Amino acid sequence: MNIDHQQIFVGGQWITPNSDQRAPIINASTEEVIGSVPKCNTADMDRAVAAAREAMKNPAWAGIDGKGRAAHMRRFADAVEKRGDKLAQSVSLQNGMPINIADQLESAFVVGVLRYYAALAETIVDEEARPSPTGSTTLVRREPIGVVGAIVPWNFPVALSIFKIAPALAAGCAIVIKPSSGTVLDSYVLAEAAAEAEMPPGVINWVPGDRSIGSHLVSHPGVDKIAFTGSTSAGRIIAQECARLLRPVTLELGGKSAAIVLHDADLDALIHNLPMSSVLNNGQACFSCTRILAPASRYNEVVDAIASAVSSYTVGDALDRNTVIGPMASAGHRDSVQRYIDLGANEARVVAGGGRTSRDRGWFVQPTVFADVDNSARIAREEIFGPVLSIIKYQDEDDAVRIANDSEYGLGGTVWSTDREHAVALARRIETGTIGINGYMPDLNAPFGGVKNSGLGRELGPESLGAYLRYKSIYQLG
């Protein structure tokens, strides 16, 4: 396999980048170089931002209403849907996501998100008249915020791109996307779909490259808003720059979520859902419930069940339909996760995995479970971003809530119980932006995001549209 792209998609066209540098594309399962893409520079980013600014003036985009934008978005969704298999495969090759998961979350789900926001675009009221208590009338306008700079990580590159593209388009914005250097192939597939859908020139632009052009995008004078998903440390840097520029920013950052197993929990249901709620995408998911809080009365039972389940997971090539745990997304990330596994062996008791994989090729680690973990341990406090679970004992429900909330993060979480009403009542006490009952999966009709060090703002749901709109009041006084 050799996939080489020579151009980038900017201004509605495939153009030759200013930079002649190249970045390799590596198969995470085999470590084979499978292609290369341009490594763009700041001049390429300048050109993309200029194209987006022109799109905001072009009547083909700026002159149409929500129904017109919705029509463009539906054509784009149809073109993306036709490329579903290609999208899923490109993601699995690059970041090691098991292909069955990629089919669901990097293909079918993103088409649903686009169509959802197309429907919302049709409901946006651009202008409304509001009576004033003084007897006059004020016109309140909703206008697109302008050019959006989006920086997307490698773990769910398609979904997290569409989480930004869809509401931006619905609101009437233009967008420049800087994909992660580790997952670029999928952005080419999306660009092909945008070209087929005949999106107006400059409305969506993709510029691959390293962190330097991402930094350039964040501070670019032609950008009106930043939407970022990534690590908390990078999010802090972006937040500081946006604060200096008084630039709106949405930050979806890290997590260290807790799964609270109540005394009446159905362990079979917990084990069945564990691949999605706790080790989704090989543990490379920001909302993964990697802290498992188990009651003292059932602690050993929970430990044995989880250890047995994780030990049974098939570890293998991301494109193998039998694979549950694929490789990490890069050699550096593999090494980081392995260091945490080695550290955990000195902090807690290993009950599954814990060693080094015997595979000669591919960025694999053994899925690992630690028992007798104290919530103060590093493996319980720091985001590992791999298939590593810590099982923590609690005495009663108040203790469980205390432990769950004793974290600098607050993104996801779950509560497991056969009494749904009771589980929901406990879920309300957890300091987090999202939480699931007997499972976890983001709902495209509900806001997604975190509290504390897990970020600012929300994606998904109608609430995210507000981040891409600005308001103007026209006071009619005479």
Protein Blocks (a to p, Z undefined) as FASTA:
>chain_A
ZZddfbdceehiacddfblcdcddddfklopafbdcddddfklmmmmmmmmmmmmmmmkl
mmpcfklmmmmmmmmmmmmmmmmmmmmmmmmmmnopafklmmmmmmmmmmmmmmmmmmmm
mmpcfbdcdddfkopacddddddfbjadddddfklmmlmmmmmmmmmmmnopacdddddf
klmmlmmmmmmmmmmnopaehkaccddddfklmmmmmmpmkbcbdcddddfklmmmmmmm
mmmnopacdddddddddddddfkbcfklmmmmmmmmmmgghhpafklcfbccddfklmmm
mmmmmmmmmmmpccddfklmkbmbdcdfbfklmmmmmmmmmmmmmmmccfeghiacfbfg
djdddddddehiafkbmklmpcfkpacddddddfblmlmmmmmmmcfbdfbccdddfblk
lmmmmmmmpccfbdcehiacddfkbccddehjlogcjeejjklmmmmcccdddddfZZ
